[in-house]
Amino acid sequence: MLSQASRLAEVQYDIRGPVLRRARELEAEGHEILKLNLGNPAPFGLVAPDAVLEEVTRSIGGAQGYSDARGIAPARLAVAEYYSERGVAVSGPDDVFLGNGVSELIVMALQALLNPGDEVLVPSPDYPLWTGAVNLCGGHAVHYRCAEDEGWAPDLEHLAAQVTERTRALVIINPNNPTGAVYSERTLKGLLDLARRHRLLVLTDEIYDQILYEDASHLCAAALAPDLPVLTLGGLSKTYRLAGFRSGWLVVSGPRGHIGDYLEGLELLANMRLCPNVPAQHAIPAALCGGVDITPLLRPGGRLRDQRDHAWRALTAIPGVDCVKPAGALYLFPRLDPEVYKIVDDQRLVIDLLEQQHLLLTHGTGFNLPSTDHLRLVFLAPVDTLDDAIGRLAEFLAGYRQ
């Protein structure tokens, strides 16, 4: 029998695990599944403007060979200028690595950093690729608590207590997936002060940096800490509605003195994968240089704003369900009151929901939350679809027992 590699024993990615497999089985049996489990804009009719796609089409003929291992120069320059305008001290395109989505760059960044047993501070809840990638690379993800009663802001005291002599890096996810929290300047400075005291590399996932509601304001962590080495990650998947292009970037900022050897390792890994997908890179300048404006969707009357507000009201009208209203991103992360719903296994909960109502959501422990009382719902769907989904959830919860 051919077994999987032993290092995979510590790698969990439950948001695409048994629940998704069960959904596929039900679809194969002929059932139509309402899927609100992934932040994938295109299936809900949220697509990039034609001008961006036309630029990629025009560039296809010249995109047949390998590019520089870090990516094509015009795209890296566009990324560098984007962050310079936001106060990040980027010297130029040489500070930018492009990748096949942020996911690839997360793995590369951690592969270049971690030795067996090294620790990385990761928020809980988190986007689970971070925890899975740390463990895949031989490290150990140490989770710091984000406090729901404080709008899901990181608990800085709890974070500080997790630091050990093996801690190598701090991960920040802002705006946060799955909670939708957008961190204040005070919170960010607290996170960065801890990194400064312990000489940690900062990895900041800012893929949702423009998806903000009401008076929420996003601050680049790297702009607040020019004295720290920071890796900022972003891409075209969410704001620019090009998830399938798998086009992301990693921006290096701050002093290089004690991370020069690390950066050589990062470049080695970039070289080993030859280069990112070349046609998709041509979308980056077109998107970042004014080709995509998401703000009309976020204002009152805008589609994403209305869907967020409508879904939040409907969810919190269900008895025993409450939810911090997200200030950013594309998700609601409701809590099921443990006094009303005594859930022991939240993965079992979402499988039962799937089987009974043909509705696919994601369980909270899939995001490395230690309790079993949360779900994640994507609000990309139109209002009538959200009404249908939340109605199915309400009907299911009314009679559900474990």
ChimeraX attribute file (.defattr): number of C-alpha atoms within 10 A of each C-alpha:
attribute: neighborCount
match mode: 1-to-1
recipient: residues
	/A:1	3
	/A:2	4
	/A:3	5
	/A:4	8
	/A:5	7
	/A:6	9
	/A:7	11
	/A:8	13
	/A:9	10
	/A:10	15
	/A:11	17
	/A:12	19
	/A:13	17
	/A:14	20
	/A:15	22
	/A:16	13
	/A:17	12
	/A:18	14
	/A:19	22
	/A:20	19
	/A:21	11
	/A:22	15
	/A:23	22
	/A:24	14
	/A:25	12
	/A:26	16
	/A:27	13
	/A:28	10
	/A:29	9
	/A:30	9
	/A:31	13
	/A:32	12
	/A:33	16
	/A:34	18
	/A:35	19
	/A:36	21
	/A:37	20
	/A:38	18
	/A:39	20
	/A:40	19
	/A:41	23
	/A:42	16
	/A:43	11
	/A:44	12
	/A:45	12
	/A:46	17
	/A:47	15
	/A:48	23
	/A:49	15
	/A:50	11
	/A:51	14
	/A:52	21
	/A:53	17
	/A:54	12
	/A:55	17
	/A:56	20
	/A:57	15
	/A:58	12
	/A:59	17
	/A:60	13
	/A:61	10
	/A:62	9
	/A:63	18
	/A:64	11
	/A:65	11
	/A:66	13
	/A:67	17
	/A:68	16
	/A:69	19
	/A:70	23
	/A:71	25
	/A:72	22
	/A:73	15
	/A:74	15
	/A:75	24
	/A:76	25
	/A:77	17
	/A:78	20
	/A:79	28
	/A:80	23
	/A:81	19
	/A:82	16
	/A:83	18
	/A:84	15
	/A:85	10
	/A:86	13
	/A:87	16
	/A:88	24
	/A:89	20
	/A:90	23
	/A:91	14
	/A:92	15
	/A:93	21
	/A:94	15
	/A:95	18
	/A:96	26
	/A:97	26
	/A:98	31
	/A:99	28
	/A:100	20
	/A:101	23
	/A:102	23
	/A:103	19
	/A:104	17
	/A:105	22
	/A:106	21
	/A:107	18
	/A:108	21
	/A:109	23
	/A:110	22
	/A:111	19
	/A:112	18
	/A:113	21
	/A:114	21
	/A:115	15
	/A:116	10
	/A:117	14
	/A:118	21
	/A:119	25
	/A:120	29
	/A:121	26
	/A:122	26
	/A:123	28
	/A:124	23
	/A:125	25
	/A:126	26
	/A:127	21
	/A:128	23
	/A:129	19
	/A:130	24
	/A:131	27
	/A:132	20
	/A:133	25
	/A:134	27
	/A:135	25
	/A:136	21
	/A:137	23
	/A:138	19
	/A:139	25
	/A:140	24
	/A:141	22
	/A:142	20
	/A:143	22
	/A:144	24
	/A:145	22
	/A:146	22
	/A:147	14
	/A:148	15
	/A:149	8
	/A:150	11
	/A:151	18
	/A:152	20
	/A:153	20
	/A:154	24
	/A:155	18
	/A:156	17
	/A:157	11
	/A:158	13
	/A:159	20
	/A:160	16
	/A:161	9
	/A:162	15
	/A:163	20
	/A:164	11
	/A:165	8
	/A:166	13
	/A:167	22
	/A:168	21
	/A:169	24
	/A:170	25
	/A:171	24
	/A:172	23
	/A:173	24
	/A:174	25
	/A:175	29
	/A:176	28
	/A:177	27
	/A:178	25
	/A:179	30
	/A:180	26
	/A:181	26
	/A:182	29
	/A:183	25
	/A:184	15
	/A:185	15
	/A:186	9
	/A:187	15
	/A:188	22
	/A:189	15
	/A:190	17
	/A:191	21
	/A:192	23
	/A:193	14
	/A:194	16
	/A:195	23
	/A:196	16
	/A:197	8
	/A:198	16
	/A:199	16
	/A:200	20
	/A:201	21
	/A:202	25
	/A:203	27
	/A:204	22
	/A:205	26
	/A:206	22
	/A:207	24
	/A:208	25
	/A:209	21
	/A:210	19
	/A:211	24
	/A:212	25
	/A:213	22
	/A:214	11
	/A:215	7
	/A:216	16
	/A:217	17
	/A:218	20
	/A:219	19
	/A:220	19
	/A:221	27
	/A:222	28
	/A:223	19
	/A:224	15
	/A:225	21
	/A:226	16
	/A:227	14
	/A:228	22
	/A:229	23
	/A:230	28
	/A:231	23
	/A:232	23
	/A:233	24
	/A:234	24
	/A:235	30
	/A:236	26
	/A:237	23
	/A:238	23
	/A:239	23
	/A:240	24
	/A:241	22
	/A:242	23
	/A:243	20
	/A:244	14
	/A:245	17
	/A:246	19
	/A:247	27
	/A:248	26
	/A:249	31
	/A:250	27
	/A:251	25
	/A:252	25
	/A:253	23
	/A:254	19
	/A:255	14
	/A:256	15
	/A:257	8
	/A:258	10
	/A:259	14
	/A:260	11
	/A:261	13
	/A:262	15
	/A:263	16
	/A:264	12
	/A:265	17
	/A:266	20
	/A:267	17
	/A:268	15
	/A:269	18
	/A:270	22
	/A:271	14
	/A:272	10
	/A:273	12
	/A:274	15
	/A:275	21
	/A:276	26
	/A:277	21
	/A:278	24
	/A:279	22
	/A:280	24
	/A:281	29
	/A:282	24
	/A:283	26
	/A:284	27
	/A:285	19
	/A:286	21
	/A:287	24
	/A:288	19
	/A:289	13
	/A:290	9
	/A:291	16
	/A:292	17
	/A:293	15
	/A:294	17
	/A:295	15
	/A:296	12
	/A:297	16
	/A:298	20
	/A:299	15
	/A:300	13
	/A:301	11
	/A:302	13
	/A:303	17
	/A:304	27
	/A:305	22
	/A:306	18
	/A:307	25
	/A:308	26
	/A:309	15
	/A:310	17
	/A:311	25
	/A:312	23
	/A:313	14
	/A:314	15
	/A:315	25
	/A:316	16
	/A:317	13
	/A:318	17
	/A:319	13
	/A:320	16
	/A:321	20
	/A:322	18
	/A:323	19
	/A:324	19
	/A:325	20
	/A:326	26
	/A:327	23
	/A:328	29
	/A:329	29
	/A:330	28
	/A:331	26
	/A:332	25
	/A:333	24
	/A:334	21
	/A:335	21
	/A:336	21
	/A:337	15
	/A:338	15
	/A:339	8
	/A:340	13
	/A:341	18
	/A:342	14
	/A:343	20
	/A:344	14
	/A:345	14
	/A:346	20
	/A:347	23
	/A:348	15
	/A:349	24
	/A:350	20
	/A:351	22
	/A:352	17
	/A:353	20
	/A:354	23
	/A:355	16
	/A:356	12
	/A:357	17
	/A:358	20
	/A:359	23
	/A:360	25
	/A:361	26
	/A:362	28
	/A:363	27
	/A:364	26
	/A:365	22
	/A:366	24
	/A:367	26
	/A:368	20
	/A:369	19
	/A:370	13
	/A:371	13
	/A:372	20
	/A:373	22
	/A:374	24
	/A:375	24
	/A:376	24
	/A:377	25
	/A:378	24
	/A:379	28
	/A:380	24
	/A:381	23
	/A:382	16
	/A:383	18
	/A:384	12
	/A:385	16
	/A:386	24
	/A:387	17
	/A:388	13
	/A:389	24
	/A:390	20
	/A:391	16
	/A:392	16
	/A:393	20
	/A:394	18
	/A:395	14
	/A:396	17
	/A:397	19
	/A:398	13
	/A:399	8
	/A:400	14
	/A:401	12
	/A:402	10
